[in-house]
Amino acid sequence: MGLRVEVGLKPHLFDARGARVKRQILHAFPQLTTLGQIFCFDIYHIAAEDLKREWIEEAFCDPVIQDIAIGTLLRTESGWYIEVGFKPGVTDNVGHSARYALELISGSTVNVYSARGYLLQGDLERDTAQAIADECLANPLIHTLKVLRYPECGTIEPSIPTVTGLHEPVVEELSLDLTDDALLRLSQERTLALNLNEMKTIIGYMKDPETLQR
């Protein structure tokens, strides 16, 4: 199952990141008047359950300015909780760094996956919270989204992204002895993003005697 770790600023500290996110949301939704304070969190999903708490705290939390929750929610204020993580296979640089930090402390190699958490306060409907998440907080091409009512949602389960599909590369031979229209159609259908001159440059290179001798 794994562990879910939530790290955020101590309650008495000003959340500058949350204030910046709120400005971005209000710029995108200028008619929104019921949005309250926004709290931001760093989330780590760890593909292990047998790690000592002190290892996790040392790796992910600055105790001077941050609080940490492992397997539970960090805050109890009501609002909409939005968690933005990476889809399986997408590069997660923060997760890689977190894995390295945990390995240095614990001596164990454990996969760690990062996410960002946002607690939106205010009188907001679910559709509004979902629209904010879609428009301002996530890119649907690379991100996964959770939109939950907080704290009624209770504990949030760890999300370990796993690549399940297998892709077998296929090599094809294509004739480039085509008309101009056919070359442009080939570029479009194969998502090559090449114009006609670029396609003809490739043809010239492939027909060059020096190229054929290699």
C-alpha positions as CSV (number, residue, x, y, z in Angstrom):
1,M,0.0,0.0,0.0
2,G,2.7,2.5,0.9
3,L,2.8,5.7,3.0
4,R,1.4,9.1,2.3
5,V,3.3,12.1,3.8
6,E,2.0,15.6,4.0
7,V,4.2,18.6,4.8
8,G,3.1,22.2,5.3
9,L,4.0,25.4,7.0
10,K,3.3,25.8,10.7
11,P,-0.1,27.5,11.2
12,H,1.3,30.8,12.5
13,L,3.5,31.4,9.4
14,F,2.4,33.2,6.3
15,D,1.8,30.9,3.3
16,A,3.3,33.0,0.5
17,R,2.9,30.1,-2.0
18,G,-0.8,29.9,-1.1
19,A,-1.2,33.7,-1.5
20,R,0.4,33.5,-5.0
21,V,-1.9,30.6,-6.0
22,K,-4.9,32.6,-4.9
23,R,-3.9,35.5,-7.0
24,Q,-3.5,33.2,-10.0
25,I,-7.0,31.7,-9.4
26,L,-8.7,35.1,-9.1
27,H,-7.0,36.3,-12.3
28,A,-8.5,33.3,-14.1
29,F,-11.9,33.6,-12.2
30,P,-12.4,37.3,-11.6
31,Q,-16.0,36.8,-10.7
32,L,-15.1,34.5,-7.9
33,T,-15.8,36.4,-4.6
34,T,-16.2,33.5,-2.1
35,L,-12.6,32.1,-2.3
36,G,-10.9,32.3,1.1
37,Q,-7.4,31.4,2.2
38,I,-5.4,28.8,0.4
39,F,-2.9,26.5,2.1
40,C,-0.3,24.6,0.2
41,F,1.3,21.3,1.0
42,D,4.2,19.1,-0.3
43,I,3.0,15.5,-0.7
44,Y,5.2,12.4,-0.8
45,H,3.8,8.9,-1.7
46,I,6.3,6.3,-0.5
47,A,6.3,2.8,-1.9
48,A,7.1,1.2,1.5
49,E,5.5,0.9,4.9
50,D,8.4,-0.2,7.2
51,L,10.3,3.1,7.4
52,K,11.0,4.8,10.7
53,R,9.1,8.0,11.4
54,E,12.3,9.9,12.2
55,W,13.8,8.9,8.8
56,I,10.8,10.4,7.0
57,E,10.8,13.6,9.2
58,E,14.5,14.2,8.6
59,A,14.2,13.6,4.8
60,F,11.2,15.7,4.1
61,C,10.5,18.2,6.9
62,D,12.2,21.3,8.3
63,P,10.9,21.3,11.9
64,V,11.6,25.0,12.4
65,I,9.0,26.1,9.9
66,Q,7.0,23.0,8.9
67,D,4.7,20.3,10.3
68,I,4.4,16.8,9.0
69,A,1.6,14.2,8.9
70,I,2.2,10.6,8.0
71,G,-0.9,8.6,7.0
72,T,-3.2,11.4,8.3
73,L,-4.3,14.9,7.4
74,L,-2.1,17.8,8.4
75,R,-4.9,20.3,8.9
76,T,-8.5,20.1,10.1
77,E,-9.9,23.3,8.6
78,S,-12.8,22.7,6.2
79,G,-12.6,23.4,2.5
80,W,-11.8,21.7,-0.8
81,Y,-8.6,19.7,-0.9
82,I,-7.0,19.3,-4.3
83,E,-4.0,17.0,-4.8
84,V,-2.0,17.2,-8.1
85,G,0.3,14.4,-8.9
86,F,2.2,13.0,-11.9
87,K,0.7,10.4,-14.2
88,P,2.7,7.1,-14.4
89,G,5.8,7.4,-16.6
90,V,6.0,11.3,-16.3
91,T,9.4,12.5,-15.0
92,D,9.1,13.4,-11.3
93,N,12.3,15.4,-10.4
94,V,11.1,16.2,-6.9
95,G,10.3,12.5,-6.3
96,H,13.7,11.5,-7.5
97,S,15.4,14.0,-5.1
98,A,13.1,12.8,-2.2
99,R,14.1,9.2,-2.9
100,Y,17.8,10.1,-2.8
101,A,17.4,12.0,0.5
102,L,15.5,9.1,2.1
103,E,18.1,6.6,0.8
104,L,21.0,8.7,2.4
105,I,19.2,8.6,5.8
106,S,17.7,5.2,5.9
107,G,20.2,3.2,3.7
108,S,17.2,1.7,1.8
109,T,16.3,2.4,-1.8
110,V,12.5,3.2,-1.9
111,N,10.6,4.8,-4.6
112,V,9.1,8.2,-3.7
113,Y,6.5,10.1,-5.8
114,S,5.8,13.7,-5.2
115,A,2.5,15.7,-5.5
116,R,1.2,19.1,-4.5
117,G,-1.7,19.7,-2.2
118,Y,-4.0,22.7,-2.0
119,L,-6.6,23.4,0.7
120,L,-9.1,26.0,-0.7
121,Q,-11.3,27.7,2.0
122,G,-14.4,29.6,1.2
123,D,-18.0,28.9,0.1
124,L,-17.2,27.0,-3.1
125,E,-19.3,24.4,-4.9
126,R,-17.7,21.2,-6.1
127,D,-17.9,22.2,-9.7
128,T,-16.1,25.5,-8.9
129,A,-13.3,23.6,-7.1
130,Q,-13.0,21.2,-10.0
131,A,-12.8,24.0,-12.5
132,I,-10.1,25.7,-10.5
133,A,-8.1,22.5,-10.4
134,D,-8.5,21.9,-14.1
135,E,-7.8,25.5,-15.2
136,C,-5.2,26.7,-12.7
137,L,-3.5,23.8,-10.9
138,A,-2.9,20.9,-13.2
139,N,-2.0,20.0,-16.8
140,P,-4.3,17.1,-17.8
141,L,-1.6,15.7,-20.1
142,I,0.8,15.0,-17.3
143,H,-1.1,15.3,-14.0
144,T,-3.6,13.3,-12.0
145,L,-6.2,15.1,-9.8
146,K,-8.0,14.5,-6.6
147,V,-10.7,16.9,-5.5
148,L,-12.0,16.1,-2.0
149,R,-14.1,17.7,0.7
150,Y,-11.8,18.4,3.6
151,P,-11.7,17.0,6.3
152,E,-14.8,14.9,5.7
153,C,-12.8,12.8,3.2
154,G,-10.9,11.3,6.2
155,T,-7.5,9.9,5.4
156,I,-6.3,10.0,1.9
157,E,-4.8,6.8,0.5
158,P,-1.3,6.7,-1.0
159,S,-1.1,6.9,-4.8
160,I,1.8,4.9,-6.3
161,P,1.8,5.6,-10.0
162,T,2.5,2.4,-11.9
163,V,3.1,2.0,-15.6
164,T,1.0,-0.9,-16.7
165,G,1.0,-0.7,-20.5
166,L,3.8,-2.2,-22.6
167,H,4.9,-0.6,-25.8
168,E,6.7,-2.7,-28.4
169,P,8.6,-0.4,-30.8
170,V,8.0,-1.1,-34.5
171,V,10.4,-0.3,-37.3
172,E,8.7,0.5,-40.6
173,E,10.1,1.2,-44.1
174,L,8.4,4.1,-45.9
175,S,8.8,5.1,-49.5
176,L,9.6,8.8,-49.9
177,D,9.1,8.8,-53.7
178,L,5.9,10.7,-53.2
179,T,4.2,13.7,-54.6
180,D,4.4,17.0,-52.7
181,D,0.9,16.6,-51.4
182,A,1.6,13.0,-50.3
183,L,4.8,14.1,-48.5
184,L,2.9,16.8,-46.6
185,R,0.2,14.3,-45.8
186,L,2.8,11.8,-44.5
187,S,4.3,14.5,-42.3
188,Q,0.9,15.3,-40.8
189,E,-0.3,11.7,-40.3
190,R,3.0,10.7,-38.6
191,T,3.1,13.9,-36.5
192,L,6.6,14.7,-38.0
193,A,6.0,18.5,-37.9
194,L,8.0,18.9,-41.1
195,N,7.3,21.3,-44.0
196,L,7.7,20.4,-47.6
197,N,11.3,21.8,-47.9
198,E,12.4,19.8,-44.8
199,M,10.9,16.6,-46.2
200,K,12.7,17.1,-49.5
201,T,16.0,17.8,-47.6
202,I,15.6,14.4,-45.9
203,I,14.9,12.8,-49.2
204,G,18.0,14.4,-50.7
205,Y,20.1,13.2,-47.8
206,M,18.8,9.6,-48.1
207,K,19.6,9.6,-51.8
208,D,23.0,11.0,-51.5
209,P,25.6,8.4,-52.7
210,E,27.8,9.0,-49.5
211,T,24.8,8.3,-47.3
212,L,24.0,5.1,-49.3
213,Q,27.5,3.8,-48.8
214,R,27.3,4.0,-45.0
